[in-house]
Amino acid sequence: MVVHDIRETEKALRESERRLSRTQQIAHLGSWELDLVGGDLTWSDEVYRIFNLKPRQFKATYEGFLERVHPADRAAVDAAYSGSLREGKDTYEIEHRIVRRGTREIRWVREKCHHIRNAKGKIIRSVGMVMDITERKIAEEKIRRLNEELERRVEERMQEIEILRNRDRTTLKRLNDMINNVHVGMLAIDENGMILHVNNHYRDMFRLSGRHPILGMHIRKLVKTLRGTFVQPEEVERTVDNALRHLPVRGSEVQLRDGRTISRDYLPIFDEGVYRGSVGLFRDITREKRVDAAKSDFMSFASHQLRTPLTAIRWALGRLRRAMPLEEPHYRELLGLVDAAHRGAKSMAETINTMLSIARIEAGTVSLTVAEVRLRSLLQQVKDTLKAECAQRKQRILFRCPSVLKLRTDPKLLGEVAMNLLSNAVKYSPEGTTIAIEASVSNTRVRLDIHDEGYGIPRHEQDKVFDKFYRGENAVRALAEGTGLGLYLVSLLVRTLQGKVMFVSREGKGTTFTVILPRRLPAADVFGQAVSVHSGHAHPPGPDPVRG
């Protein structure tokens, strides 16, 4: 019975040792024990495997162990173990390299030792473990190299960023110097309306010294600060509200109490469809307004002064034509000269009438007469007026307009608009072409389209079409005569009638002008001019200027 128990115990012990060996092998963890009294060193199987040694071919000794330690680490390993004994430490641990026998492969191991003492406190035995940490060391080395590479790249990138920052600082300084030196006030706000930048010209324009902390202020607060500067501060506030709603503002004028006139533009900035803020541009146009006023005064004065003698000249030419005897030897030659003079006088009279109309609208002295207008009848009368000229140029005028189409507006001004647009279409279209007029109506608006097959307007000049004295380069080449006032007058007349005029044009293909007017013009026009209202139908447009 005792023998059986001993055998079972030995069997269990061997199984335990086998399991321990297997566990150490899986964990790459070996154990050792050194008897300091007898000098015996015992290694587990895993220690032999770590060192690539076989128990029968290698006797485990401390000196044999040191021979397997990497030469560069040997002294440090010996010092760690010997030092712990000499200094009476309970433990020590160290990481070092070993050189495997046969393959000369270098591996990393981690050693940890615990000293056992006798009853008197003297160290008599050392028990330790050896763990193969080569894979960990390789991973750490990779991480170290990756960190070095990352640090190198970060350093390079930081240097690049610093170079770019310096370049950006230089660029921003140049841009800031340029912005500060342009003769246009500039103000930039972010998407929340906070002021990001104002240039020196803006500060000078509104008498803002450097002591005013504008940057970082909300634009509404700035407007409130400047409220006393404006004649109509409510209009300024409305313009700013439009800008904050991401709406573009172009050419809005504001009067200052010191007599100056400032033109304002707010341009919204979008980045991939996302609103990022707006840039405001401010221009002092006081001098331009005064020059325009002087031009208008001169046009009005000159037109009035020329009208009377020109009427006498036309009357005299008519009398002369009728009084010339048929038997006069040079009758036909003289008749041609008189007719040429009469045509020139008529053209000059039309120019004078245009100038007077412009002067009166610009001066705000136009008096509207609102009437019920049958648009088809009015357009027919305009067409009949140009019938002879169209026949001479072999041109056709076609128009589509419902006979029942009526609107309440000023017939005289509407006739002037139709006459100017249609006569332009006739003059600036080649012989044999067709001019089309089409009118349509909605609940509140009337639309009039006049299309020609003429020379068209060059794309780079299209933003100047409604400017005073503008004539297209190709139009000048085709027809030397002209003042460049017709379309400017049309824009003024349409604005007076509370409508809008626009166009689409392709050079060499033709142009379509579109006028959109309200079906019922209110009893007070946009300029606050006096308005007389009567019933009746439109009369054909005549040569007289807009009523004063």
Secondary structure, DSSP 8 states (H G I E B T S, - for coil): -HHHHHHHHHHHHHHHHHHHHHHHHHHTEEEEEEETTT--EEE-HHHHHHTT--TTT----HHHHHHHB-HHHHHHHHHHHHHHHHTT-SEEEEEEEEE-TTT--EEEEEEEEEEEE-TTS-EEEEEEEEEE-HHHHHHHHHHHHHHHHHHHHHHHHHHHHHHHHHHHHHHHHHHHHHHHHSSSEEEEEETTSBEEEE-HHHHHHTT--TTS--TT-BHHHHHHHTGGGBS-HHHHHHHHHHHHTT--EEEEEEEBTTS-EEEEEEEEEEETTEEEEEEEEEEE-HHHHHHHHHHHHHHHHHHHHHHHHHHHHHHHHHHHHHH--TT-TTHHHHHHHHHHHHHHHHHHHHHHHHHHHHHHHHHT---EEEEEEEHHHHHHHHHHHTHHHHHHTT-EEEEE--TT-EEEE-HHHHHHHHHHHHHHHHHTS-TT-EEEEEEEE-SSEEEEEEE--S----GGGGGGTTSTT---HHHHHH-----S-HHHHHHHHHHHTT-EEEEEEETTTEEEEEEEEESB--SS-TT---EEE---------S--S--
